[in-house]
Amino acid sequence: MRQFMNCFYAGKLIGSCAVVVNPGSSTITIPGGYTRSLVLTGGGILDGGTANVNGPTVNQLGPISAAILFS
């Protein structure tokens, strides 16, 4: 887990954030304080993909996965 004090999206400050990676084979619990997550849809910005920084709260992370979280 790597935490950042100031995170930006589309050039605007959106508060603190964290990147969490679980390379293991078991589910892990994420420390509290983060109430939103990044949700990506589509294949990319060139073919209509979007990024939403108001995704659901993530409290656990499954094996071989990652998340970007916002407070």
N, C-alpha and C positions, 0 to 999 in steps of 0.2 A: 504494500500500500504506500502510495506517495501522495502527500497532501500539499496543496498550493493555497496561499492566502488570497491571491487575486486571479480570477479566471475570466476570460473574455469569450464572447460568442458574437460573431458578426461585428466586431469592433466595439462592443459594449461590455462594460464590467457587469458580471452576473454573480459576484461573490466568490466565496471559497469553494474549492472542489478537491476531489481525490480520484486517483486512478488505482483500481484494485485488480490484481491479477491472481488467479488461483491455478497454478500449474499442477497441483496435486490431484489425487484420485478420490478425495473426500470433500464433502461440502464444508465450507468455512463460514463463520459468523463475522459480519462486518461491524466494526465499532460504530456506535450511534452518532447522531448529529447531522447526518445527511438525509435530506427529505425528498430529494428529486434525483432522477437519473437521466442519462442521455439515451434517447431512442432513435435509432437510424432506420429509415425505410427506403426501399428502392436500391438500385445498383450504384448510384453516384449522382453528383450534381449535374453532370452532363446529360443524364437520361431521366431527369425528374425526381431524383432521390431527395430526401429531406432529413434534417436533423431537428429533434425537439428536445430542449433542455428541461422540460417539465414532465418527464416520465415518472413512473411510480417509485415509491421508496423501495430500496433494495436492502434487505437485512442479512441475506445469505447469498453466497455465490457457489454455484455448482462446480464440479470438477472441470478442469481444462476450460476455464471461461474468464471473462474480464468484464469490468463495468467502469463507467465514468459517473461520478456522483457529485451532487451539488447541495450546499446547505441553504 
